[in-house]
Amino acid sequence: MGQSKIKSIQPNGTWEGRNGLMYKFEIELEDGAAGEVNSKTDNRWNVGDEVEYTVTPGKKTRKRRSALPRLGQ
């Protein structure tokens, strides 16, 4: 698991999930990690937010707000 701050975040559309509308974002972190994240709200993350993340080979980077509170995606 990595930890870094959000360097940039850009909206990248929406999609309908089994629990309702999901917002998709392209994200880049200060440590160079980049990927796609999804959220139930359109303002979940902001530039400068500290996040913990995992990278799964062959999949996009997954993020969540870090440390306290530790929230799921």
FENJO-V650908 format. One record per pair of residues at least 12 apart in sequence whose C-alpha atoms are under 7 Angstrom apart, sorted by the first residue. I is the first residue (numbers start at 1). GAP is how many residues later the second one is. D is the distance in Angstrom with one decimal. If there is no record, write none. Layout:
I GAP D
I GAP D
//
This chain:
1 51 6.7
1 52 5.6
1 53 4.8
2 50 5.6
2 51 5.2
2 52 6.2
3 48 5.7
3 49 4.4
3 50 6.2
4 25 6.2
4 26 6.1
4 27 6.2
4 46 5.7
4 47 5.7
4 48 6.7
5 24 5.6
5 25 5.6
5 43 5.4
5 44 5.4
5 45 4.3
5 46 5.9
6 22 6.1
6 23 4.5
6 24 6.2
6 41 5.0
6 42 5.1
6 43 5.6
6 44 6.6
7 21 5.5
7 22 4.8
7 23 5.2
7 40 5.6
7 41 6.4
8 19 5.8
8 20 5.2
8 21 6.9
8 39 5.7
9 16 6.5
9 17 5.7
9 18 4.4
9 19 6.5
9 38 6.7
10 15 5.4
10 16 5.3
10 17 6.5
11 13 6.1
11 14 4.5
11 15 6.5
12 12 5.2
12 13 4.9
12 14 6.3
21 19 6.5
22 16 6.4
22 17 5.6
22 18 4.8
23 15 5.5
23 16 5.2
23 17 6.1
23 18 6.5
23 19 5.9
24 12 7.0
24 13 5.9
24 14 4.6
24 15 6.7
25 12 5.3
25 13 6.3
34 27 6.4
35 25 5.1
35 26 4.6
36 24 5.6
36 25 5.9
36 26 6.9
37 25 5.8
37 26 6.4
38 35 6.9
39 34 6.2
50 15 6.4
50 16 5.9
51 12 6.4
51 13 5.6
51 14 4.4
51 15 4.4
52 12 5.6
52 13 6.1
52 14 4.8
//
